[in-house]
Structures are given as C-alpha cells and as structure tokens.
Amino acid sequence: MQTRDTQYCYYSNFNLFENTSQLIKKEKFIKALLQTLGEEWRVYAGYAISIELEGSINYLAWQFCFENLLFTWLENEDCQYDEFYDKAILRIQPYKIENVYFRPVFDGFYYSAQQLWSKMKLSRPPSQESLKQVDQIQQEEFRPIQNILKPLVLVSEKIINYFKKEDQVQQQEQTQYNQPSWKQISKLTEESLPIDLVENAYIYVIQFMENSYKNCQVAKSFIVNIIELNQDVLSKFQIQNQSVKVRIMQPSNLMYNNLLSIWILANAGVQPQYFDLIGRAKSLLGVNWKDNFQYPVEIFFKLITKLYGNILLNPQIKAEEQLNQLLKSLKVQLAILWDQEIVQQTIQNSQ
C-alpha cells in the first residue's frame, strides 16, 4: 500500500509593528537610559571590554558595551541580577572582561535599566502559567479579527525552491529533488479548514511561542517564522481534517524589532554617521546570525533610511512625531512588499 503524502496548507500573516506605542516607548527608554548613565559611565565602559591584537591590548568603545548590555536586557528583562550577568558575559564572549571596570559598569546599567523600565511600565508578553488550558478556552473569548490570515497554497511536500535565490534554485533543480506539486487552496480544503477556526488556533499557539531565532527562515526579502499547527491543536478547535498540516508564514517579530532597535541606537547617536548597520546586526545577533539574513536585512535598513530621510525633509512633521510617522510608513511599505513577494507571487506560482 502506497503511503499518502502529507499535504501542507500555507497561510500568510503580515503582523509587523502592530503595537507602535511599545516601540515608541522603547526609543524613549534607550534615550533616557543613555542620559541617566551619563559621561562617567561611558568613560568606565570604554575600559570594561578589551581584545588582544598582535600582542597589544585594545579597549572597545563604550558603545560596544552599551549595545551588548542593552540587547541582553531587551531579550531578558525579567532576569534577576545573577542570571542577567551570566547572559551578558555569554553575549560578550570571546572578548576579555576587565572586571575592575566592568562590574561598576554592569551594576550601573542593570539598576538604571530596571528602574527606568519599571517606571515606563513597558508591557511584557504573558507567561505560559498565566494562560488558560486549551480545553478551558471558550469561543467567545477570542478577540474579533478580520481575516488576519490569507490562504496561499496547498503543496504535496515541503516547499523546496520558492524561498531561495534564483542561483540556488538552479543548483537545486540539478539535484535529485523534485519540484513540489502546487495548487491554490481549494474550496473543499477551505470548507474543511474554516478560516475563523484556523485563526483562533493560530492566536492560541502564538501566545506560547518563545522569543527565539531558532525557526527564522528567509523568504524573498523577508526573515520569517513558519508556525505549524499540529493536529492536537487543530482538533481542539473543531478542525478534523487529518490529511493536511496547517502552516502559517509571518515576518519574524523578534528579528524585526531587534533590527529596529539597532536603527534606533544609530539614530540616538550611539554611533557616528558612518555607523555600519549590517555589521552591528551581525555583531549583536552573534550566533543567531545566518549568512542568508544579509539580503533581507539590507532591504530593511535601506527602506527605513529612505523613509526617515523623507520625514526629516517634511517640515509639517514635528520632531516628537517623527518615529510614530516612520513606523506607520514602514509598516505600510513592508505590507505592500509582503503582498507582492509572498502573497501574489506564491499565488502566481500555483496557477
């Protein structure tokens, strides 16, 4: 008996920068933190981390120390002192820590960040313990949403080639792998996978997703997460179609929020005008950086730099409104690009 191939039902979900107020607060937090730490902290931070090159000790600029402590904080703001210290040291490796300077620098950063973060009341995602069990969830408890997911394609196997560059595709075509069999999601499939139930299952699953780079992939000009809703979850939401697995593709919120933080740091004067955004992204992401991230990261920084330049040239936009306007424009432009490269092109390939 021949084993039937599992079919994968793909949906698109563009959800970047949904909560602009939190991103604006992040910018205010960074600027307030820089002001609170002051000049003396910067001097000490400039001697806190070093590297030996050609037999001589070279101290890294205070910006390097600040950026690494900041990113450690943004990813682990709930950590206690000792745990936060360990995570900060892990991020800074393999550079040498000059403890006589680093300890007071670390303490100043930790307690200042803690006080400012609490004062600004930045909201945090709910912990798993605070969420209800699946079988306790009632349908009416879900917030109303209007078609956040767009059905894309049904494929007979994992997508092999579409999300790779053309030169990689040509090499792949010469291998033993076959092209996947594509077709648009059929009416029959949509009837067995009602969009509102798929959305509810997605909303439930996304609450449990950790802030992790582990499942980041590249799709055209985007760094994405692909979230699979398994049968255990789908069955809880009255979806009984056993022949397909549901996968939802969306831009990586964690990645793009961090790229935005890197840009905010540059714009806040942490680095001079020749600030290398790509280089800082590689440095701050560390082991989480992948070579194929470079193209979508370049696309993002070119777009945000262009949009911000246009805003600066507009005398009608006040300084305090610039970031808010930038985020709105950025979201619109990225949504257009997502629709062109992911939704429309995927549908064209399936016809």
C-alpha positions in Angstrom: 0.0 0.0 0.0 1.4 3.3 -1.1 1.8 5.9 1.7 -0.1 9.1 1.0 1.9 12.3 1.0 1.1 14.8 3.7 -0.3 18.0 2.3 0.8 21.3 3.8 -1.7 24.1 3.7 0.1 27.5 3.8 -1.3 30.8 5.1 0.1 34.3 5.1 0.0 36.6 8.0 1.6 40.1 8.0 1.8 41.3 11.5 4.8 43.6 11.9 4.8 46.6 14.2 1.2 46.1 15.4 1.8 47.9 18.6 3.7 51.1 17.7 3.2 52.6 21.2 5.5 49.9 22.7 8.2 50.6 20.0 8.0 54.3 20.7 8.4 53.6 24.4 11.5 51.5 23.6 13.1 54.5 21.8 12.3 56.7 24.8 13.7 54.1 27.1 17.0 53.9 25.2 17.4 57.7 25.1 16.5 58.0 28.8 19.0 55.2 29.7 21.8 56.9 27.9 21.1 60.2 29.7 20.8 58.5 33.1 24.1 56.6 32.8 26.0 59.8 32.0 29.5 60.6 30.9 31.3 58.9 33.8 29.7 55.6 33.0 30.8 56.0 29.4 34.4 56.5 30.5 34.4 53.3 32.6 32.6 51.4 29.9 35.4 52.3 27.5 37.8 50.3 29.6 35.4 47.4 30.5 36.0 45.2 27.5 39.2 44.5 25.6 40.7 42.3 22.9 44.3 41.4 22.3 45.5 42.1 18.8 49.1 41.5 17.7 50.3 41.4 21.3 48.7 44.6 22.4 45.6 45.3 24.5 42.8 47.2 22.6 39.9 48.6 24.6 36.5 48.5 22.8 34.5 51.8 22.7 31.8 52.3 25.3 29.1 51.9 22.6 30.1 48.2 22.2 29.5 47.6 25.9 26.2 49.6 25.9 24.8 47.8 22.9 25.5 44.3 24.2 24.1 45.1 27.6 21.1 46.7 26.0 20.3 43.7 23.8 20.8 41.3 26.6 18.3 43.4 28.6 15.7 43.6 25.8 15.8 39.9 25.4 15.9 39.1 29.2 14.3 41.9 31.1 12.7 39.6 33.6 16.0 38.1 34.7 17.4 38.6 38.2 20.8 40.1 38.7 23.0 37.0 38.7 21.2 35.4 35.7 21.4 38.7 33.7 25.1 38.9 34.5 25.7 35.4 33.2 23.7 36.1 30.0 25.6 39.4 29.4 29.0 37.7 29.8 27.9 35.0 27.4 27.0 37.5 24.8 30.2 39.5 25.2 32.5 36.4 24.7 35.1 35.9 23.4 36.2 39.4 24.4 38.1 39.9 27.7 36.2 41.4 30.6 38.2 43.9 32.7 36.4 43.2 36.0 37.7 46.3 37.8 35.8 48.4 35.3 33.1 46.0 34.1 31.4 45.4 37.5 30.6 49.0 38.2 29.6 49.5 34.6 27.3 46.4 34.8 25.7 47.5 38.1 25.1 51.0 36.8 23.4 49.7 33.7 21.3 47.0 35.4 19.9 49.1 38.2 19.3 52.1 35.9 17.6 50.0 33.3 15.5 48.2 35.9 14.3 51.5 37.4 13.5 53.1 34.0 11.8 50.0 32.6 9.5 49.8 35.6 8.8 53.5 35.5 7.8 53.4 31.9 5.6 50.4 32.5 6.6 48.6 29.3 4.2 45.7 28.9 5.5 42.2 28.7 4.1 39.1 27.0 2.0 36.8 29.2 3.8 33.8 30.7 2.7 30.3 29.9 1.5 29.9 33.5 -0.9 32.8 33.1 -2.6 31.4 30.1 -5.6 29.1 30.2 -5.5 25.5 29.2 -6.8 24.8 25.7 -9.9 22.9 26.9 -10.8 25.9 29.1 -10.9 28.3 26.2 -14.4 29.4 25.0 -15.0 30.5 21.5 -16.4 33.9 22.6 -13.2 34.8 24.5 -11.2 35.4 21.3 -10.8 38.9 20.2 -12.6 39.7 17.0 -10.3 39.8 14.0 -10.9 40.4 10.3 -9.2 37.8 8.2 -5.7 38.2 9.5 -4.7 35.1 7.6 -4.6 34.7 3.8 -4.8 31.2 2.3 -1.9 30.7 0.0 -1.1 27.3 -1.4 -1.5 23.6 -0.9 1.7 21.6 -1.6 2.3 17.9 -1.6 5.6 18.2 0.2 7.7 20.8 1.9 8.4 23.8 -0.3 11.9 23.3 -1.6 12.8 26.1 -4.0 10.5 29.1 -3.9 12.1 30.8 -0.9 15.7 30.5 -2.3 17.6 32.9 -4.5 17.5 32.1 -8.2 21.1 30.8 -8.4 20.3 28.4 -5.5 17.2 27.3 -7.3 19.1 26.4 -10.5 21.6 24.4 -8.4 18.7 22.7 -6.6 17.0 21.8 -9.9 20.0 19.8 -10.9 19.8 17.6 -7.8 17.6 14.5 -7.1 14.8 16.5 -5.6 11.6 17.0 -7.4 9.6 20.3 -7.7 6.7 20.3 -5.2 3.2 20.0 -6.6 1.5 23.3 -6.1 -2.2 24.3 -6.3 -4.2 27.1 -4.8 -6.1 26.1 -1.6 -9.3 24.6 -3.0 -12.8 25.4 -1.9 -13.1 21.9 -0.5 -10.0 22.4 1.6 -11.2 25.8 2.8 -14.5 24.2 3.8 -12.7 21.6 5.9 -10.4 24.3 7.3 -12.7 27.2 8.2 -10.6 30.4 8.3 -12.1 31.6 11.5 -11.2 28.4 13.3 -7.7 28.4 11.8 -7.3 32.0 13.1 -8.4 31.0 16.6 -6.0 28.1 16.7 -3.2 30.4 15.5 -4.0 33.0 18.1 -3.8 30.3 20.8 -0.5 28.9 19.6 1.3 32.2 19.1 0.8 33.0 22.8 3.1 30.1 23.6 5.9 30.9 21.1 9.1 31.9 22.8 11.2 34.8 21.7 13.6 32.6 19.7 15.6 32.9 16.5 15.6 29.1 16.1 12.9 28.9 13.4 13.8 32.0 11.4 14.0 31.4 7.7 14.4 33.6 4.6 11.5 34.2 2.2 12.4 36.5 -0.6 13.1 39.9 1.0 11.9 38.8 4.5 13.1 36.9 7.5 10.1 34.8 8.5 8.8 32.4 11.0 6.7 29.4 9.8 4.4 28.2 12.5 2.9 24.7 12.2 -0.5 24.0 13.8 -0.5 20.3 14.5 -3.5 18.0 14.7 -3.6 18.1 18.5 -4.2 21.9 18.4 -6.5 21.8 15.3 -8.7 19.2 16.9 -9.2 21.4 19.9 -10.7 23.9 17.6 -13.1 21.5 15.8 -10.9 21.1 12.8 -10.8 17.4 12.0 -9.1 17.3 8.5 -6.3 14.7 9.1 -4.9 14.9 5.5 -3.3 18.3 5.8 -1.0 20.2 8.2 -1.5 23.9 8.6 1.5 26.2 8.3 1.3 30.0 8.8 4.1 32.2 7.5 4.7 35.6 9.0 7.6 38.1 9.3 9.7 37.4 12.4 8.6 40.0 15.0 11.6 39.3 17.2 14.1 39.8 14.3 12.5 43.0 13.0 12.0 44.5 16.5 15.7 44.0 17.1 16.6 45.4 13.7 14.5 48.4 14.6 16.4 48.7 17.9 19.7 48.7 16.0 18.5 51.5 13.8 17.2 53.5 16.9 20.6 53.1 18.5 22.3 54.6 15.5 19.7 57.4 15.3 20.1 58.1 19.0 23.8 59.0 18.5 25.3 55.8 19.9 27.4 55.5 16.8 28.7 58.2 14.3 27.3 58.8 10.9 29.3 56.0 9.3 27.6 53.5 11.6 27.6 50.1 9.9 24.1 48.8 10.4 24.8 45.4 8.8 27.9 45.0 10.8 26.1 45.9 14.1 23.3 43.4 13.2 25.9 40.6 12.7 27.6 41.5 16.0 24.6 41.9 18.1 22.8 38.8 16.8 26.0 36.8 17.3 25.5 33.1 16.9 21.9 33.8 15.7 23.2 35.4 12.5 22.9 33.5 9.3 24.6 34.5 6.0 21.3 34.4 4.1 19.9 37.1 6.5 22.1 39.7 4.9 19.8 40.4 1.9 16.6 41.0 3.8 18.4 42.9 6.5 19.9 45.2 3.8 16.4 45.7 2.3 15.0 46.7 5.7 17.8 49.2 6.5 17.6 50.8 3.0 13.9 51.2 3.3 13.8 52.6 6.8 16.7 55.0 6.0 14.9 56.3 2.9 11.6 56.7 4.7 13.2 58.6 7.6 15.0 60.9 5.2 11.7 61.8 3.6 10.2 62.5 7.1 13.1 64.8 8.0 12.5 66.8 4.9 8.9 67.3 5.8 8.6 70.5 7.9 5.0 69.6 8.8 6.1 66.6 10.9 7.2 67.6 14.4 10.3 66.0 16.0 8.2 64.2 18.6 6.0 62.7 15.9 8.8 61.5 13.6 9.2 58.0 15.0 5.5 57.4 15.1 5.2 58.5 11.5 8.2 56.4 10.5 6.7 53.3 12.0 3.4 53.8 10.2 5.1 54.4 6.8 7.4 51.5 7.4 4.6 49.1 8.2 2.7 50.2 5.0 5.7 49.8 2.7 6.6 46.4 4.2 3.0 45.2 3.9 3.0 46.2 0.2 6.3 44.3 -0.3 4.9 41.3 1.6 1.8 41.2 -0.6 3.9 41.5 -3.8 6.6 39.0 -3.0 4.8 36.5 -0.8 1.1 36.5 -1.4 0.8 37.5 -5.1 3.9 35.6 -6.3 3.0 32.5 -4.4 -0.5 32.5 -6.0 1.1 33.1 -9.5 3.4 30.1 -9.0 0.4 27.9 -8.1 -1.6 28.6 -11.2 
